[in-house]
Amino acid sequence: MKTDLYCYTVEKQLAGWRQRLNNVIQQIDSLHLKEFDRIYPSLQELREIHHELGNGMAILGQDCPVSTCDLSSEKDA
């Protein structure tokens, strides 16, 4: 039962962090060209983190019990 609770908690945390990153990336993408050029390296790092979170969520979804971790709908956010 502790594993189920852990998986559920981690699933929700990862999904929340990934959604927040996605929101920041979208806001950055909408900046004016001059501002965008200045922060482009940071944006690339955020995109890499976003991708890694998605991969981690997929692994978690495979390793945790199906009843507690259904990450398939969250990983494409």
N, C-alpha and C positions, 0 to 999 in steps of 0.2 A: 504494500500500500504506500510506503514511503516513496518508492520509485515512481508510482503513478503521480503523486503530488509533485515530486521534483520535476518530472517531465512536463507536467501541465504548467508549472511555474516558469520553467525555462522557455517553453514554447511561447508563452505570453510575453515574456521579457524580450525575446529575440524578435518577435513579430512587431512589438512596439518600437524597438530601436530601429528596426529596418524601415518601418513606416515613417518615423521621424527623419531618418536619413533621406528617404525618398522625397519627402516634402522639402528639405533643404536643397537637394539637387535640383528639383523643379524650380525653386525660387532663384537659384543661381543661374540656371539655364535662361531665365527670362531677363537677366541683366543686360544693360547696354554693352555694346562691343568693347568700349574702353575698359569698363569695369570687369567684364568677362575675361579679357586677356590677362589682366592683373592677377586674377584668382584661379586661372585655369589649372595650374599644378595642384592646388588644393582640391579642386573639383574632381580631378582624376583620382586622387587618393580616396575621396568619399565614395566614388563609384566602385573602386576596388573593395572597400570595406562593405559596401552594400552587396556586392557580388559574393564576398566571403560569408556574410551573414546568411545569404540565401543557400549557399552550399552547406553551411553548418546546420541550418534548419532542415534541409533534406536528409542529412545524415541522422539528425535527431529523430526525424519522422520514421526512419527505417529502424533505428535501434530501440526506440521506446514503444511501449504497447500501443497498438493501433487505437484502442479505445480512449487513450488519454492524449495522444499527440497526432492530430490530423493536420499536418503542416502543408499539405498539398495546395490548399487554397491560399495560404499566406505567402508561399515562396515566390510567387509571381508578382507580388505587389511592386 
